[in-house]
Amino acid sequence: MPPAGPDTSSGPPVQGLTAWSLSGGSDIVLERSFESWNDEHPDRPFEVGWLENDVYKDEIRAAIDADAAPTLVYGWAGSDLAGYVADGDVLDLTGRVDPALDKALPSVAKNGTVDGRTYAVPANQTQPVLLYHNADVLTQAGIEPPETFDDLLDAVPVLRKAGVRPVALAGGSRWPELMYLQYLTDRIGGPEVFQRVVAGEPDAWSDPALVEALRKIRALVDAGAFGDDFTEVTADSSGDVGMLVSGSAAFLLQGAWIYPDLVTSMPELVAAGGIGFGAFPTVEGGVGDPDNVVGNPANFWSVSASASPADQQAAIDFLNAETYSERAVDTFLTVRTVPPVRGIDERLTDGDSAEYLRAVYEMVDSAPHFQLSWDQAVPSDQAAALLDHLHQVFTGELDPEGFVDAMNDTL
């Protein structure tokens, strides 16, 4: 069993309701949701455990395999959810959680469906990937934020001549490299390209859009966009973020999850407009919708199929009562994150982060397609191979064709 987290119950669980979630990030919002529920339902309280990301993934898989899952199962949707559904591990919630789903943006909520049925409800903030820039660096170099990929590539020699790393990249962590492949593939060929990979179609990785995306990545590397030591930079130490805020790098492709830390660590820089942000550039000749986004639409709650019917109903009642409640939305905004909730435009107009919050909200609200991070969308063995082989493309150990062959072997 995971370690006990904050004391969110008014006594020992009467019906054994349990939930595990991640520590850090939006835990304060979820913690308050459970506190509110437990205060109002002393006869049906949840016992909540809080775990670190990697520990949680191991614990939840072991618990589900042992038919000992918590009542509420926290996850990322994607391949894990599809596997849970295929194995009968989670409850079909279709028609039972409409009050919760009616609040959520459609581009996010649909990630909780499998074959047109609802098995998961969004639980927290939305986390699209944005292209951040240091405004002072661009001004001094006479560069505008890029609208096209060619604009970004053309900016590389200008920034290098100015003595600035064009793009900060935490290549030592590998997963940040994936965001380039995701966006470029989508911009070139649309979301259908990767959907064929998810569906396991033979030779799906051979799609011309994927090959072209890999070539454009190599063009950035060969131009020196990431510097010579990007493989030594890690995201856990915020090495990439540090280069952006210090002005030693001009651009950074990262998720919305970094913004609260930016505000906390560099409030004056953020308040002065020193950090800009926007969508990933378009690609000339690409057929993908430029409004598509990639990242993490949200994390999700599912209900364990091994729970008793009474516990399952209590979990459903919790989801309908607490998912994106007014109190929860207020708390999300207070900690400068964006809940994917319909009709909150007017609540994003105040404070020093209003411009950022509105930009993220509008990006997700208008997105025709919000693609889950690929390492969450495919099975774990394929995800490991994907990160390894893509890193070899970045370092020059594999060419695009070698990557394609290696990844087709995983299907």
FIGU-503630 format. One record per residue (C-alpha): residue number from 0; x, y, z. Coordinates in Angstrom, 1 decimal. Example, Ala and Ser with C-alpha at 12.3 -4.5 7.8 and 13.67 -1.06 7.14 Angstrom:
+-----+--------+--------+--------+
|  nr |      u |      v |      w |
+-----+--------+--------+--------+
|   0 |   12.3 |   -4.5 |    7.8 |
|   1 |   13.7 |   -1.1 |    7.1 |
+-----+--------+--------+--------+
This chain:
+-----+--------+--------+--------+
|  nr |      u |      v |      w |
+-----+--------+--------+--------+
|   0 |    0.0 |    0.0 |    0.0 |
|   1 |    1.2 |    3.6 |   -0.7 |
|   2 |    2.1 |    5.8 |    2.2 |
|   3 |   -0.7 |    7.7 |    3.9 |
|   4 |   -1.0 |   11.3 |    2.6 |
|   5 |   -2.6 |   14.3 |    4.2 |
|   6 |   -5.3 |   13.4 |    6.7 |
|   7 |   -8.3 |   14.1 |    4.4 |
|   8 |  -10.9 |   12.0 |    6.3 |
|   9 |  -12.9 |   12.7 |    9.4 |
|  10 |  -12.4 |    9.1 |   10.6 |
|  11 |  -11.7 |    5.6 |    9.3 |
|  12 |  -13.4 |    4.9 |    6.0 |
|  13 |  -16.8 |    3.2 |    6.6 |
|  14 |  -17.0 |    1.7 |    3.1 |
|  15 |  -13.3 |    1.5 |    2.3 |
|  16 |  -13.2 |    4.4 |   -0.2 |
|  17 |   -9.7 |    5.1 |   -1.3 |
|  18 |   -7.8 |    7.2 |   -3.8 |
|  19 |   -4.2 |    7.7 |   -4.7 |
|  20 |   -2.8 |   10.7 |   -6.5 |
|  21 |    0.5 |   12.5 |   -7.2 |
|  22 |    2.3 |   14.7 |   -4.8 |
|  23 |    3.2 |   18.1 |   -6.2 |
|  24 |    1.5 |   20.1 |   -9.0 |
|  25 |   -2.2 |   20.3 |   -8.4 |
|  26 |   -2.2 |   18.2 |   -5.2 |
|  27 |   -3.6 |   21.2 |   -3.2 |
|  28 |   -6.7 |   21.4 |   -5.4 |
|  29 |   -7.4 |   17.6 |   -5.2 |
|  30 |   -6.6 |   17.6 |   -1.5 |
|  31 |   -9.2 |   20.3 |   -0.9 |
|  32 |  -11.7 |   18.4 |   -3.1 |
|  33 |  -11.4 |   15.3 |   -0.9 |
|  34 |  -11.5 |   17.5 |    2.3 |
|  35 |  -14.8 |   19.0 |    1.1 |
|  36 |  -16.3 |   15.7 |    0.2 |
|  37 |  -15.3 |   14.1 |    3.5 |
|  38 |  -16.7 |   17.0 |    5.6 |
|  39 |  -20.0 |   16.7 |    3.8 |
|  40 |  -20.1 |   12.9 |    3.7 |
|  41 |  -18.7 |   11.7 |    7.0 |
|  42 |  -20.4 |    8.3 |    6.4 |
|  43 |  -18.5 |    7.9 |    3.1 |
|  44 |  -15.0 |    9.5 |    3.5 |
|  45 |  -12.1 |    8.8 |    1.2 |
|  46 |   -8.7 |    7.8 |    2.5 |
|  47 |   -6.1 |    9.4 |    0.2 |
|  48 |   -2.5 |    8.5 |   -0.5 |
|  49 |    0.0 |   10.8 |   -2.2 |
|  50 |    2.9 |    9.4 |   -4.1 |
|  51 |    5.7 |   10.6 |   -6.3 |
|  52 |    5.2 |   10.1 |  -10.1 |
|  53 |    7.4 |    7.0 |  -10.7 |
|  54 |    6.5 |    5.3 |   -7.4 |
|  55 |    2.8 |    5.8 |   -8.2 |
|  56 |    3.1 |    4.2 |  -11.6 |
|  57 |    4.6 |    1.1 |  -10.1 |
|  58 |    2.2 |    0.9 |   -7.2 |
|  59 |   -1.0 |    1.4 |   -9.3 |
|  60 |    0.0 |   -1.3 |  -11.8 |
|  61 |    0.8 |   -3.8 |   -9.0 |
|  62 |   -2.5 |   -3.0 |   -7.2 |
|  63 |   -4.6 |   -3.4 |  -10.3 |
|  64 |   -2.9 |   -6.7 |  -11.2 |
|  65 |   -3.7 |   -7.9 |   -7.7 |
|  66 |   -7.4 |   -6.8 |   -7.8 |
|  67 |   -6.5 |   -4.3 |   -5.0 |
|  68 |   -6.8 |   -1.0 |   -6.8 |
|  69 |   -8.0 |    2.1 |   -5.0 |
|  70 |  -11.6 |    3.0 |   -5.6 |
|  71 |  -10.5 |    6.0 |   -7.7 |
|  72 |   -7.7 |    5.2 |  -10.2 |
|  73 |   -5.6 |    8.2 |  -11.2 |
|  74 |   -4.0 |    8.2 |  -14.7 |
|  75 |   -3.0 |    9.8 |  -18.0 |
|  76 |   -5.6 |    8.1 |  -20.3 |
|  77 |   -3.8 |    6.9 |  -23.4 |
|  78 |   -2.5 |    3.3 |  -23.6 |
|  79 |   -2.9 |    2.7 |  -19.8 |
|  80 |   -6.6 |    3.5 |  -19.9 |
|  81 |   -7.0 |    1.3 |  -23.1 |
|  82 |   -5.3 |   -1.5 |  -21.3 |
|  83 |   -7.5 |   -1.1 |  -18.2 |
|  84 |  -10.6 |   -1.2 |  -20.4 |
|  85 |   -9.4 |   -4.2 |  -22.3 |
|  86 |   -8.8 |   -6.1 |  -19.1 |
|  87 |  -12.0 |   -5.0 |  -17.4 |
|  88 |  -10.2 |   -3.1 |  -14.7 |
|  89 |  -12.2 |    0.1 |  -14.7 |
|  90 |  -15.9 |    0.9 |  -14.8 |
|  91 |  -17.8 |    2.0 |  -17.9 |
|  92 |  -19.0 |    5.5 |  -16.8 |
|  93 |  -21.0 |    6.4 |  -19.9 |
|  94 |  -24.1 |    8.3 |  -18.9 |
|  95 |  -23.1 |    8.2 |  -15.2 |
|  96 |  -20.8 |   11.2 |  -15.0 |
|  97 |  -22.4 |   13.7 |  -17.3 |
|  98 |  -22.6 |   16.4 |  -14.6 |
|  99 |  -18.8 |   16.2 |  -14.4 |
| 100 |  -18.1 |   16.0 |  -18.2 |
| 101 |  -20.5 |   18.8 |  -19.0 |
| 102 |  -18.1 |   21.2 |  -17.3 |
| 103 |  -15.0 |   20.1 |  -19.3 |
| 104 |  -13.7 |   21.3 |  -22.6 |
| 105 |  -14.5 |   18.7 |  -25.3 |
| 106 |  -10.9 |   18.5 |  -26.6 |
| 107 |   -9.9 |   17.3 |  -23.1 |
| 108 |  -12.8 |   15.2 |  -22.1 |
| 109 |  -12.7 |   13.0 |  -25.2 |
| 110 |   -9.3 |   11.6 |  -24.0 |
| 111 |  -11.2 |    9.7 |  -21.3 |
| 112 |  -13.1 |    7.7 |  -23.9 |
| 113 |  -12.3 |    4.3 |  -25.4 |
| 114 |  -14.3 |    3.1 |  -28.5 |
| 115 |  -16.8 |    5.9 |  -27.9 |
| 116 |  -17.5 |    4.9 |  -24.2 |
| 117 |  -16.5 |    7.0 |  -21.2 |
| 118 |  -14.1 |    5.4 |  -18.7 |
| 119 |  -12.3 |    8.4 |  -17.2 |
| 120 |  -13.1 |   11.9 |  -16.1 |
| 121 |  -10.5 |   14.8 |  -16.3 |
| 122 |   -9.2 |   15.6 |  -12.8 |
| 123 |   -6.9 |   18.6 |  -12.9 |
| 124 |   -5.3 |   21.4 |  -15.0 |
| 125 |   -4.6 |   21.2 |  -18.7 |
| 126 |   -1.0 |   21.2 |  -19.8 |
| 127 |   -0.4 |   22.0 |  -23.4 |
| 128 |    3.2 |   22.4 |  -24.7 |
| 129 |    4.1 |   26.0 |  -25.7 |
| 130 |    7.1 |   27.7 |  -27.3 |
| 131 |    8.4 |   30.1 |  -24.7 |
| 132 |   10.9 |   32.9 |  -25.4 |
| 133 |   13.0 |   35.5 |  -23.6 |
| 134 |   11.7 |   38.8 |  -24.8 |
| 135 |   14.9 |   40.8 |  -24.1 |
| 136 |   17.0 |   38.3 |  -26.0 |
| 137 |   14.8 |   38.5 |  -29.1 |
| 138 |   14.7 |   42.3 |  -29.0 |
| 139 |   18.4 |   42.6 |  -28.7 |
| 140 |   18.9 |   40.2 |  -31.6 |
| 141 |   16.2 |   41.9 |  -33.7 |
| 142 |   14.1 |   38.7 |  -34.0 |
| 143 |   10.4 |   38.2 |  -33.8 |
| 144 |    8.7 |   35.1 |  -32.3 |
| 145 |    8.7 |   32.6 |  -35.2 |
| 146 |    5.4 |   32.0 |  -37.1 |
| 147 |    6.9 |   29.2 |  -39.2 |
| 148 |    9.5 |   26.5 |  -38.8 |
| 149 |   11.7 |   28.2 |  -41.4 |
| 150 |   11.5 |   31.4 |  -39.2 |
| 151 |   12.8 |   29.4 |  -36.3 |
| 152 |   15.6 |   27.8 |  -38.3 |
| 153 |   16.6 |   31.2 |  -39.8 |
| 154 |   16.9 |   32.6 |  -36.3 |
| 155 |   19.5 |   30.1 |  -35.2 |
| 156 |   22.6 |   31.6 |  -36.9 |
| 157 |   21.5 |   35.1 |  -35.9 |
| 158 |   21.3 |   34.1 |  -32.2 |
| 159 |   24.5 |   32.1 |  -32.3 |
| 160 |   26.3 |   35.1 |  -33.7 |
| 161 |   24.9 |   37.1 |  -30.8 |
| 162 |   26.5 |   34.6 |  -28.4 |
| 163 |   23.1 |   33.1 |  -27.3 |
| 164 |   22.0 |   29.5 |  -27.4 |
| 165 |   19.0 |   29.6 |  -29.8 |
| 166 |   16.9 |   26.9 |  -28.1 |
| 167 |   17.3 |   25.4 |  -24.6 |
| 168 |   16.7 |   21.7 |  -24.6 |
| 169 |   17.0 |   19.2 |  -21.7 |
| 170 |   18.3 |   16.4 |  -23.8 |
| 171 |   19.7 |   14.6 |  -20.8 |
| 172 |   16.1 |   13.9 |  -19.8 |
| 173 |   15.2 |   12.6 |  -23.3 |
| 174 |   11.4 |   13.2 |  -23.0 |
| 175 |   11.6 |   16.9 |  -23.9 |
| 176 |   13.0 |   15.9 |  -27.3 |
| 177 |    9.7 |   14.1 |  -28.0 |
| 178 |    7.8 |   17.4 |  -28.1 |
| 179 |    9.6 |   18.4 |  -31.3 |
| 180 |    8.7 |   15.2 |  -33.0 |
| 181 |    5.1 |   15.4 |  -31.9 |
| 182 |    4.5 |   19.0 |  -33.0 |
| 183 |    6.4 |   18.6 |  -36.3 |
| 184 |    4.6 |   15.4 |  -37.3 |
| 185 |    1.2 |   17.0 |  -36.5 |
| 186 |    2.0 |   20.2 |  -38.3 |
| 187 |    3.2 |   18.2 |  -41.4 |
| 188 |    0.7 |   15.3 |  -41.5 |
| 189 |   -2.0 |   15.9 |  -39.0 |
| 190 |   -3.0 |   13.8 |  -36.0 |
| 191 |   -4.0 |   10.8 |  -38.1 |
| 192 |   -0.3 |   10.0 |  -38.6 |
| 193 |    0.3 |    9.1 |  -35.0 |
| 194 |   -3.2 |    7.5 |  -34.6 |
| 195 |   -2.0 |    4.9 |  -37.1 |
| 196 |    0.9 |    4.2 |  -34.7 |
| 197 |   -1.4 |    3.9 |  -31.7 |
| 198 |   -3.6 |    1.5 |  -33.8 |
| 199 |   -0.6 |   -0.7 |  -34.4 |
| 200 |   -0.8 |   -0.5 |  -38.2 |
| 201 |    2.1 |   -2.3 |  -39.9 |
| 202 |    4.9 |    0.2 |  -40.9 |
| 203 |    3.0 |    3.1 |  -39.4 |
| 204 |    6.3 |    4.8 |  -38.4 |
| 205 |    7.2 |    4.9 |  -42.1 |
| 206 |    4.7 |    7.7 |  -42.8 |
| 207 |    6.4 |   10.5 |  -44.9 |
| 208 |    5.3 |   13.1 |  -42.3 |
| 209 |    7.3 |   11.3 |  -39.6 |
| 210 |   10.3 |   11.0 |  -41.8 |
| 211 |   10.1 |   14.7 |  -42.7 |
| 212 |    9.7 |   15.7 |  -39.0 |
| 213 |   12.8 |   13.8 |  -38.2 |
| 214 |   14.7 |   15.5 |  -40.9 |
| 215 |   13.7 |   18.9 |  -39.6 |
| 216 |   14.9 |   17.9 |  -36.2 |
| 217 |   18.2 |   17.1 |  -37.7 |
| 218 |   18.2 |   20.4 |  -39.4 |
| 219 |   17.9 |   22.2 |  -36.1 |
| 220 |   20.6 |   20.0 |  -34.5 |
| 221 |   23.0 |   20.5 |  -37.4 |
| 222 |   22.5 |   24.2 |  -37.3 |
| 223 |   23.5 |   24.3 |  -33.7 |
| 224 |   20.0 |   25.3 |  -32.4 |
| 225 |   20.5 |   23.4 |  -29.1 |
| 226 |   24.2 |   24.0 |  -28.5 |
| 227 |   26.8 |   21.3 |  -28.2 |
| 228 |   26.0 |   20.1 |  -24.6 |
| 229 |   22.2 |   19.7 |  -24.7 |
| 230 |   22.6 |   16.0 |  -23.7 |
| 231 |   24.0 |   17.2 |  -20.4 |
| 232 |   21.0 |   19.4 |  -19.5 |
| 233 |   18.2 |   17.9 |  -17.5 |
| 234 |   14.6 |   18.9 |  -16.9 |
| 235 |   14.5 |   17.7 |  -13.3 |
| 236 |   17.1 |   20.3 |  -12.4 |
| 237 |   15.3 |   22.9 |  -14.5 |
| 238 |   18.4 |   23.4 |  -16.5 |
| 239 |   16.5 |   24.3 |  -19.7 |
| 240 |   14.2 |   26.7 |  -17.8 |
| 241 |   17.2 |   28.3 |  -16.1 |
| 242 |   18.8 |   29.1 |  -19.5 |
| 243 |   15.7 |   30.8 |  -20.7 |
| 244 |   15.2 |   33.0 |  -17.7 |
| 245 |   18.9 |   33.9 |  -17.4 |
| 246 |   18.9 |   35.0 |  -21.1 |
| 247 |   21.5 |   32.5 |  -22.1 |
| 248 |   18.9 |   30.9 |  -24.4 |
| 249 |   16.2 |   32.5 |  -26.6 |
| 250 |   13.6 |   29.8 |  -26.9 |
| 251 |   12.3 |   26.8 |  -24.9 |
| 252 |    9.7 |   24.3 |  -26.0 |
| 253 |    8.1 |   23.1 |  -22.7 |
| 254 |    4.8 |   22.3 |  -21.1 |
| 255 |    2.4 |   24.7 |  -19.2 |
| 256 |    3.5 |   22.8 |  -16.1 |
| 257 |    6.7 |   25.0 |  -15.8 |
| 258 |    4.8 |   28.3 |  -15.6 |
| 259 |    3.9 |   28.3 |  -11.8 |
| 260 |    7.6 |   27.7 |  -11.1 |
| 261 |    8.5 |   30.6 |  -13.3 |
| 262 |    6.2 |   32.9 |  -11.4 |
| 263 |    7.5 |   31.7 |   -8.1 |
| 264 |   11.2 |   31.8 |   -9.0 |
| 265 |   11.3 |   34.9 |  -11.3 |
| 266 |    8.2 |   37.0 |  -10.4 |
| 267 |    9.7 |   40.3 |  -11.5 |
| 268 |   10.8 |   38.9 |  -14.9 |
| 269 |    7.4 |   37.4 |  -15.5 |
| 270 |    5.4 |   40.5 |  -14.3 |
| 271 |    7.5 |   42.7 |  -16.7 |
| 272 |    6.6 |   40.5 |  -19.7 |
| 273 |   10.1 |   39.1 |  -19.9 |
| 274 |    8.9 |   35.6 |  -20.8 |
| 275 |    6.8 |   35.3 |  -23.9 |
| 276 |    4.9 |   32.3 |  -25.1 |
| 277 |    2.9 |   31.1 |  -28.1 |
| 278 |    2.0 |   28.2 |  -30.3 |
| 279 |    4.5 |   26.0 |  -32.1 |
| 280 |    5.2 |   27.3 |  -35.5 |
| 281 |    3.5 |   26.1 |  -38.7 |
| 282 |    5.3 |   24.1 |  -41.4 |
| 283 |    5.1 |   25.3 |  -45.0 |
| 284 |    3.1 |   22.8 |  -47.0 |
| 285 |    1.9 |   20.9 |  -43.9 |
| 286 |   -1.7 |   19.7 |  -43.8 |
| 287 |   -2.0 |   19.6 |  -40.0 |
| 288 |   -4.3 |   22.2 |  -38.4 |
| 289 |   -2.0 |   24.9 |  -36.8 |
| 290 |   -4.5 |   25.1 |  -33.9 |
| 291 |   -3.7 |   21.5 |  -32.9 |
| 292 |   -1.8 |   21.2 |  -29.6 |
| 293 |    0.2 |   18.4 |  -27.9 |
| 294 |    0.9 |   17.8 |  -24.3 |
| 295 |   -1.1 |   16.4 |  -21.4 |
| 296 |   -4.8 |   17.3 |  -21.8 |
| 297 |   -5.2 |   16.6 |  -18.1 |
| 298 |   -4.9 |   13.7 |  -15.7 |
| 299 |   -8.0 |   11.6 |  -15.2 |
| 300 |  -10.0 |    9.7 |  -12.6 |
| 301 |  -11.4 |    6.2 |  -13.4 |
| 302 |  -13.4 |    4.0 |  -11.1 |
| 303 |  -12.1 |    0.6 |  -10.2 |
| 304 |  -14.2 |   -2.3 |  -11.5 |
| 305 |  -13.1 |   -4.4 |   -8.4 |
| 306 |  -14.7 |   -2.0 |   -5.9 |
| 307 |  -18.0 |   -2.8 |   -4.4 |
| 308 |  -21.1 |   -1.4 |   -6.1 |
| 309 |  -21.7 |    0.9 |   -3.1 |
| 310 |  -18.1 |    2.2 |   -3.3 |
| 311 |  -18.4 |    2.6 |   -7.1 |
| 312 |  -21.5 |    4.7 |   -6.7 |
| 313 |  -19.9 |    6.8 |   -4.0 |
| 314 |  -16.9 |    7.4 |   -6.3 |
| 315 |  -19.2 |    8.5 |   -9.1 |
| 316 |  -21.0 |   10.8 |   -6.8 |
| 317 |  -17.7 |   12.3 |   -5.8 |
| 318 |  -16.7 |   12.9 |   -9.4 |
| 319 |  -20.0 |   14.6 |  -10.2 |
| 320 |  -19.9 |   16.8 |   -7.1 |
| 321 |  -16.2 |   17.8 |   -7.0 |
| 322 |  -14.9 |   17.7 |  -10.6 |
| 323 |  -14.2 |   21.4 |  -11.5 |
| 324 |  -16.4 |   22.7 |   -8.7 |
| 325 |  -16.4 |   26.5 |   -8.3 |
| 326 |  -14.0 |   26.2 |   -5.4 |
| 327 |  -11.7 |   23.9 |   -7.4 |
| 328 |  -11.6 |   26.3 |  -10.3 |
| 329 |  -10.8 |   29.2 |   -8.0 |
| 330 |   -7.9 |   27.3 |   -6.5 |
| 331 |   -6.5 |   26.2 |   -9.9 |
| 332 |   -6.4 |   29.9 |  -11.0 |
| 333 |   -4.9 |   31.0 |   -7.7 |
| 334 |   -1.9 |   28.7 |   -8.3 |
| 335 |   -1.8 |   29.9 |  -11.9 |
| 336 |   -2.9 |   26.8 |  -13.7 |
| 337 |   -5.7 |   26.5 |  -16.2 |
| 338 |   -8.6 |   24.1 |  -15.6 |
| 339 |  -10.1 |   22.9 |  -18.9 |
| 340 |  -13.6 |   24.1 |  -17.9 |
| 341 |  -16.2 |   25.6 |  -20.3 |
| 342 |  -17.1 |   29.3 |  -20.0 |
| 343 |  -14.4 |   30.6 |  -17.6 |
| 344 |  -13.1 |   33.3 |  -20.0 |
| 345 |  -14.3 |   36.2 |  -17.8 |
| 346 |  -12.4 |   34.7 |  -14.8 |
| 347 |   -9.1 |   35.0 |  -16.6 |
| 348 |   -8.8 |   38.8 |  -16.9 |
| 349 |   -7.2 |   39.7 |  -13.6 |
| 350 |   -3.8 |   39.4 |  -12.0 |
| 351 |   -0.2 |   39.4 |  -13.3 |
| 352 |   -0.7 |   36.0 |  -15.1 |
| 353 |   -4.0 |   36.9 |  -16.9 |
| 354 |   -2.4 |   37.1 |  -20.3 |
| 355 |   -0.8 |   33.7 |  -19.9 |
| 356 |   -3.9 |   32.0 |  -18.5 |
| 357 |   -6.0 |   33.4 |  -21.3 |
| 358 |   -3.6 |   32.2 |  -23.9 |
| 359 |   -3.4 |   28.7 |  -22.6 |
| 360 |   -7.2 |   28.5 |  -22.2 |
| 361 |   -7.9 |   29.8 |  -25.7 |
| 362 |   -5.3 |   27.4 |  -27.1 |
| 363 |   -7.0 |   24.4 |  -25.6 |
| 364 |  -10.6 |   25.7 |  -26.1 |
| 365 |  -10.0 |   26.2 |  -29.8 |
| 366 |   -7.9 |   23.1 |  -30.5 |
| 367 |   -9.5 |   20.8 |  -33.0 |
| 368 |   -7.2 |   18.1 |  -31.6 |
| 369 |   -5.3 |   17.8 |  -28.4 |
| 370 |   -2.8 |   15.0 |  -28.7 |
| 371 |   -1.6 |   13.2 |  -25.5 |
| 372 |    2.2 |   13.0 |  -25.1 |
| 373 |    3.3 |   10.0 |  -27.2 |
| 374 |    5.2 |    8.3 |  -24.3 |
| 375 |    1.9 |    8.1 |  -22.5 |
| 376 |   -0.2 |    7.2 |  -25.6 |
| 377 |    1.7 |    4.0 |  -26.5 |
| 378 |    2.5 |    1.0 |  -24.3 |
| 379 |    5.5 |    1.4 |  -21.9 |
| 380 |    7.8 |   -0.9 |  -23.9 |
| 381 |    7.2 |    1.1 |  -27.1 |
| 382 |    7.6 |    4.4 |  -25.2 |
| 383 |   11.0 |    3.4 |  -23.9 |
| 384 |   12.1 |    2.5 |  -27.4 |
| 385 |   10.7 |    5.7 |  -28.7 |
| 386 |   12.6 |    7.9 |  -26.3 |
| 387 |   15.8 |    5.9 |  -26.8 |
| 388 |   15.8 |    5.9 |  -30.6 |
| 389 |   14.7 |    9.5 |  -30.9 |
| 390 |   17.5 |   10.6 |  -28.6 |
| 391 |   19.9 |    8.8 |  -31.0 |
| 392 |   18.5 |   10.9 |  -33.8 |
| 393 |   19.2 |   14.0 |  -31.8 |
| 394 |   22.7 |   12.9 |  -31.1 |
| 395 |   23.3 |   11.7 |  -34.7 |
| 396 |   23.7 |    8.0 |  -33.9 |
| 397 |   20.6 |    7.2 |  -36.0 |
| 398 |   19.4 |    8.8 |  -39.2 |
| 399 |   15.6 |    9.2 |  -39.8 |
| 400 |   15.4 |    6.0 |  -41.8 |
| 401 |   17.2 |    4.1 |  -39.0 |
| 402 |   14.7 |    5.5 |  -36.5 |
| 403 |   11.8 |    4.4 |  -38.7 |
| 404 |   13.1 |    0.9 |  -39.0 |
| 405 |   13.7 |    0.5 |  -35.3 |
| 406 |   10.3 |    1.8 |  -34.3 |
| 407 |    8.4 |   -0.3 |  -36.9 |
| 408 |   10.0 |   -3.3 |  -35.2 |
| 409 |    8.2 |   -2.4 |  -32.0 |
| 410 |    4.7 |   -2.5 |  -33.5 |
+-----+--------+--------+--------+
